[in-house]
Structures are given as C-alpha cells and as structure tokens.
Amino acid sequence: MKKYFNFGPGHNKTMKAEKWNDLSDDEVIDIILNDGESACYEVLYRKYYHRVLDKCSGIIKDRPAAEELAEDIFSHTFEHLGSFRRISSFSSWLYSISYNRCIDYLRMKNKLKSRGWSNSIEIPDIIDENDNENAIFDYHKLMNVLEQVDPEEKALLMMKYMDNKTIKNISAHLGISPDAAKMRLKRARKKILDLYRKVYGG
C-alpha cells in the first residue's frame, strides 16, 4: 500500500506543514483533495497518531503489533480520504476505521471466537436497562476484568463506557442496526458484571 507519511526527525515537509496546524480537519482535507498538497497528511497524522496507537494497543494488547497496525490504519485512511462523506467528523471516521481494523487483525490472528458482529446472532434480552446502574465498582478491578472478555466485547464496552459513544454511533461504526448494537452491549455488559462478581464478589 502506498505510504502517505514519513515524518521522522528532519523530514523536509515538517516546516511546510506547520502553516496548516491551526486549520480544521475539514479545511486540511479540502487542501489535500483539491490542491493535492501531500504535506497536509502530516497535520492529520501528527494530530491523531498517538490516539490511534493507544486505541490499537488497548484492544490488541501487543505494542509492536499496534504500532504496525496504526501505520496501516493511516495508510488505509489516507488512501480512501476521497470517500470520507463528512456525515460525522474526521476523528469519528478515523475512530471507526481503527476499531474495525483492530477487530479484523484479531480475527486474522485467530484471536477471536468464531462469532462475529453478524446480525444473524440471536441475543436475548438478558439484562434490564436499569439493572446495577448505581452499583459501585473498583476501577482497577474493573479494568482487570475487562481484559478477560473477548476483544469484540471489550471494543464494544470501550466505545460505550470509555469513549461515550451513543448507540447510534456504535451501530454506524460496526455496520449493524441500533437494536443489534444495544442488545450486544447488554450481553457484553452482563458478562463483565457477572465476571466481576465471580472474581471479586459483591
């Protein structure tokens, strides 16, 4: 895949890119698409690289692999920048690509169970929406439990409870209906609550 960035120390586009640092993402993208100004890629890369890397690292739990995956995500994103329809922000679009590429990576490495995000999976209404809303959990214990669930479930819970994504956002990111996203969130939530109680009581 074509590489759109090579922004190491002394890179000759760095100074040139600085003049666009104060522009909005949409303005930077317009310059790239309309003027073919490749130095603008650096603006987006530097702005979002560490966020994408941290997200990848948190999901796949392999820092070197996460670094390679982050580079791949930016290559893919820049390769398809013309298809960005601006229905959501660029950061949300990049966020969606990052999650999906992480899940694809884990599937490829056979680190996921056979089930996927397929709409054919039947998920019963296993937990009431208001159940345990006021329960108090130890943050570090909860993070430990989170590492023990399937990566797909972890990604879903991270979207909802760490990144505060709405059900509508989550369904759009995963390519499933809002009802399916809601039911899968309920299942993942119940699983982590049950696991927390099993490990730590309460």
C-alpha positions as CSV (number, residue, x, y, z in Angstrom):
1,M,0.0,0.0,0.0
2,K,1.2,3.5,-0.8
3,K,2.7,5.3,2.2
4,Y,1.5,8.9,2.7
5,F,3.8,9.7,5.5
6,N,7.4,9.5,6.6
7,F,7.6,12.0,9.3
8,G,10.8,11.2,11.2
9,P,13.2,13.8,12.6
10,G,14.3,16.3,10.0
11,H,11.6,15.4,7.5
12,N,11.6,18.2,4.9
13,K,7.8,18.6,4.9
14,T,7.6,19.3,8.6
15,M,8.1,23.1,8.4
16,K,5.9,23.3,5.4
17,A,3.1,21.5,7.2
18,E,3.2,23.8,10.3
19,K,1.4,26.6,8.5
20,W,-1.7,24.4,8.4
21,N,-1.7,23.3,12.0
22,D,-4.4,25.8,13.0
23,L,-6.9,24.7,10.3
24,S,-9.8,22.5,11.0
25,D,-9.7,18.9,9.9
26,D,-12.2,19.6,7.1
27,E,-10.0,22.5,5.8
28,V,-6.9,20.3,5.8
29,I,-8.8,17.6,3.9
30,D,-10.0,20.1,1.4
31,I,-6.5,21.2,0.7
32,I,-5.4,17.6,0.2
33,L,-8.2,16.7,-2.1
34,N,-8.4,20.0,-4.1
35,D,-4.8,21.0,-4.2
36,G,-3.0,17.7,-3.9
37,E,-0.9,19.1,-1.1
38,S,0.6,15.9,0.3
39,A,2.3,17.8,3.2
40,C,-1.1,18.2,4.8
41,Y,-1.2,14.5,5.6
42,E,1.4,15.2,8.2
43,V,-1.0,17.6,10.0
44,L,-3.6,14.8,10.4
45,Y,-1.0,12.1,11.2
46,R,0.6,14.1,14.0
47,K,-2.7,15.1,15.4
48,Y,-4.2,11.6,15.7
49,Y,-1.4,9.1,15.6
50,H,-1.0,8.6,19.3
51,R,-4.7,8.4,19.9
52,V,-4.9,5.7,17.2
53,L,-1.9,3.9,18.6
54,D,-3.2,3.9,22.2
55,K,-6.6,2.6,20.9
56,C,-4.9,-0.2,19.0
57,S,-2.7,-1.1,21.8
58,G,-5.6,-1.2,24.3
59,I,-7.5,-3.6,22.1
60,I,-4.9,-6.0,20.7
61,K,-2.5,-5.8,23.8
62,D,0.6,-6.0,21.7
63,R,2.5,-2.7,21.4
64,P,4.8,-3.6,18.5
65,A,1.9,-5.0,16.5
66,A,-0.2,-2.0,17.5
67,E,2.4,0.3,16.0
68,E,2.4,-1.5,12.7
69,L,-1.4,-1.5,12.8
70,A,-1.6,2.2,13.4
71,E,0.6,2.8,10.4
72,D,-1.6,0.6,8.3
73,I,-4.7,2.4,9.6
74,F,-3.3,5.8,8.5
75,S,-2.3,4.4,5.1
76,H,-5.8,3.0,4.6
77,T,-7.4,6.2,5.8
78,F,-5.4,8.4,3.5
79,E,-5.8,6.0,0.6
80,H,-9.6,6.4,1.0
81,L,-9.8,10.0,2.0
82,G,-11.8,10.8,-1.0
83,S,-14.6,8.5,0.2
84,F,-15.0,10.5,3.5
85,R,-18.5,11.8,3.2
86,R,-18.3,14.1,6.3
87,I,-21.6,12.8,7.8
88,S,-19.5,12.6,11.0
89,S,-16.3,14.3,12.0
90,F,-13.0,13.1,10.6
91,S,-11.9,11.9,14.1
92,S,-15.1,9.7,14.3
93,W,-14.4,8.3,10.8
94,L,-10.8,7.5,11.8
95,Y,-12.0,6.1,15.1
96,S,-14.4,3.7,13.2
97,I,-11.7,2.6,10.9
98,S,-9.3,2.0,13.8
99,Y,-11.8,-0.2,15.7
100,N,-12.7,-2.2,12.6
101,R,-9.1,-2.8,11.6
102,C,-8.3,-3.9,15.1
103,I,-11.1,-6.4,15.0
104,D,-10.1,-7.6,11.6
105,Y,-6.5,-8.0,12.8
106,L,-7.6,-10.2,15.8
107,R,-9.8,-12.3,13.5
108,M,-6.9,-12.8,11.1
109,K,-4.7,-13.9,14.0
110,N,-7.4,-16.3,15.2
111,K,-7.7,-14.5,18.5
112,L,-11.4,-14.1,18.3
113,K,-14.0,-16.8,18.8
114,S,-16.0,-17.8,15.7
115,R,-18.9,-15.5,16.3
116,G,-18.6,-12.0,14.8
117,W,-20.8,-9.0,14.5
118,S,-23.2,-10.9,12.3
119,N,-26.8,-9.8,12.5
120,S,-27.8,-13.5,12.4
121,I,-26.8,-14.0,16.0
122,E,-29.8,-14.0,18.4
123,I,-29.2,-12.2,21.6
124,P,-31.8,-12.5,24.3
125,D,-32.8,-9.5,26.4
126,I,-30.7,-10.7,29.3
127,I,-30.4,-7.7,31.4
128,D,-32.7,-4.8,32.4
129,E,-31.5,-1.4,31.2
130,N,-31.5,0.0,34.7
131,D,-30.1,-3.1,36.5
132,N,-27.0,-2.2,38.5
133,E,-26.8,1.3,37.2
134,N,-26.0,2.5,40.8
135,A,-23.5,-0.3,41.6
136,I,-20.1,0.9,42.7
137,F,-17.1,-0.8,41.2
138,D,-13.4,-0.5,41.8
139,Y,-11.8,1.0,38.7
140,H,-8.7,-1.1,38.6
141,K,-10.6,-4.3,39.3
142,L,-13.0,-3.5,36.5
143,M,-10.1,-2.8,34.1
144,N,-8.7,-6.2,35.1
145,V,-12.0,-7.9,34.3
146,L,-12.3,-6.1,31.0
147,E,-9.0,-7.7,29.9
148,Q,-10.6,-11.1,30.3
149,V,-13.5,-10.7,27.9
150,D,-13.5,-11.3,24.2
151,P,-11.8,-8.5,22.2
152,E,-15.1,-7.8,20.3
153,E,-16.9,-7.4,23.6
154,K,-14.1,-5.3,25.0
155,A,-14.2,-3.0,22.0
156,L,-18.0,-2.5,22.3
157,L,-17.7,-1.7,26.0
158,M,-14.8,0.7,25.4
159,M,-16.9,2.5,22.7
160,K,-19.9,2.9,25.1
161,Y,-18.4,3.5,28.5
162,M,-14.9,4.9,27.9
163,D,-15.4,6.9,24.7
164,N,-19.1,7.7,25.5
165,K,-20.3,6.8,22.0
166,T,-24.1,6.6,21.5
167,I,-25.8,3.5,20.3
168,K,-26.3,5.3,17.0
169,N,-22.6,5.9,16.7
170,I,-21.7,2.4,17.7
171,S,-24.1,0.8,15.2
172,A,-22.7,3.0,12.5
173,H,-19.1,2.1,13.4
174,L,-19.9,-1.6,13.4
175,G,-22.2,-1.7,10.5
176,I,-25.1,-3.2,12.4
177,S,-28.6,-1.9,13.4
178,P,-29.0,0.2,16.6
179,D,-31.2,-2.6,18.1
180,A,-28.4,-5.2,17.4
181,A,-25.8,-2.8,18.9
182,K,-28.0,-2.3,22.0
183,M,-28.5,-6.0,22.6
184,R,-24.9,-6.9,22.1
185,L,-23.9,-4.1,24.6
186,K,-26.4,-5.6,27.1
187,R,-24.8,-9.0,26.6
188,A,-21.3,-7.7,27.0
189,R,-22.2,-5.6,30.0
190,K,-23.9,-8.6,31.8
191,K,-20.9,-10.7,31.1
192,I,-18.4,-8.3,32.6
193,L,-20.7,-7.7,35.6
194,D,-21.0,-11.4,36.2
195,L,-17.3,-11.9,35.9
196,Y,-16.6,-9.1,38.2
197,R,-18.8,-10.6,40.9
198,K,-17.3,-14.1,40.3
199,V,-13.7,-12.8,40.8
200,Y,-14.2,-10.1,43.4
201,G,-17.6,-10.8,45.0
202,G,-20.3,-8.2,45.6
